[in-house]
């Protein structure tokens, strides 16, 4: 009984970690796009 409970807890923990990793990648990708967009505006203003 303890082994199956440990496996379930490990599976839940692993899935939570993978979910957080996937979400943070999308967040950083969006942040990079925002920074690039701001840089484009600064370039246009400097011309």
C-alpha atoms as a printed R data frame, in Angstrom:
   type eleno elety resid chain resno      x      y       z
1  ATOM     1    CA   UNK     A     1  0.000  0.000   0.000
2  ATOM     2    CA   UNK     A     2  2.786  2.440   0.836
3  ATOM     3    CA   UNK     A     3  4.556  1.805  -2.460
4  ATOM     4    CA   UNK     A     4  1.525  2.687  -4.557
5  ATOM     5    CA   UNK     A     5  0.945  5.832  -2.501
6  ATOM     6    CA   UNK     A     6  4.575  6.872  -3.022
7  ATOM     7    CA   UNK     A     7  4.263  6.235  -6.763
8  ATOM     8    CA   UNK     A     8  1.093  8.303  -6.936
9  ATOM     9    CA   UNK     A     9  2.713 11.160  -5.030
10 ATOM    10    CA   UNK     A    10  5.787 11.022  -7.288
11 ATOM    11    CA   UNK     A    11  3.604 11.004 -10.402
12 ATOM    12    CA   UNK     A    12  1.621 14.007  -9.181
13 ATOM    13    CA   UNK     A    13  4.810 15.880  -8.301
14 ATOM    14    CA   UNK     A    14  6.387 15.122 -11.685
15 ATOM    15    CA   UNK     A    15  3.300 16.262 -13.581
16 ATOM    16    CA   UNK     A    16  3.175 19.482 -11.551
17 ATOM    17    CA   UNK     A    17  6.837 20.193 -12.322
18 ATOM    18    CA   UNK     A    18  6.357 19.577 -16.050
19 ATOM    19    CA   UNK     A    19  3.292 21.828 -16.049
20 ATOM    20    CA   UNK     A    20  5.235 24.647 -14.401
21 ATOM    21    CA   UNK     A    21  8.133 24.245 -16.833
22 ATOM    22    CA   UNK     A    22  5.812 24.380 -19.824
23 ATOM    23    CA   UNK     A    23  4.020 27.446 -18.512
24 ATOM    24    CA   UNK     A    24  7.217 29.326 -17.734
25 ATOM    25    CA   UNK     A    25  8.575 28.700 -21.252
26 ATOM    26    CA   UNK     A    26  5.498 30.318 -22.756
27 ATOM    27    CA   UNK     A    27  5.787 33.216 -20.317
28 ATOM    28    CA   UNK     A    28  9.433 33.882 -21.207
29 ATOM    29    CA   UNK     A    29  8.629 33.619 -24.908
30 ATOM    30    CA   UNK     A    30  5.901 36.242 -24.531
31 ATOM    31    CA   UNK     A    31  8.205 38.452 -22.482
32 ATOM    32    CA   UNK     A    32 10.828 38.261 -25.232
33 ATOM    33    CA   UNK     A    33  8.276 39.332 -27.820
34 ATOM    34    CA   UNK     A    34  7.244 42.286 -25.676
35 ATOM    35    CA   UNK     A    35 10.854 43.420 -25.254
36 ATOM    36    CA   UNK     A    36 11.435 43.095 -28.987
37 ATOM    37    CA   UNK     A    37  8.305 45.151 -29.680
38 ATOM    38    CA   UNK     A    38  9.496 47.917 -27.343
39 ATOM    39    CA   UNK     A    39 12.902 47.863 -29.034
40 ATOM    40    CA   UNK     A    40 11.249 48.356 -32.420
41 ATOM    41    CA   UNK     A    41  9.443 51.432 -31.110
42 ATOM    42    CA   UNK     A    42 12.674 52.858 -29.703
43 ATOM    43    CA   UNK     A    43 14.418 52.305 -33.063
44 ATOM    44    CA   UNK     A    44 11.644 54.104 -34.935
45 ATOM    45    CA   UNK     A    45 11.735 57.014 -32.503
46 ATOM    46    CA   UNK     A    46 15.516 57.342 -32.905
47 ATOM    47    CA   UNK     A    47 15.284 57.718 -36.696
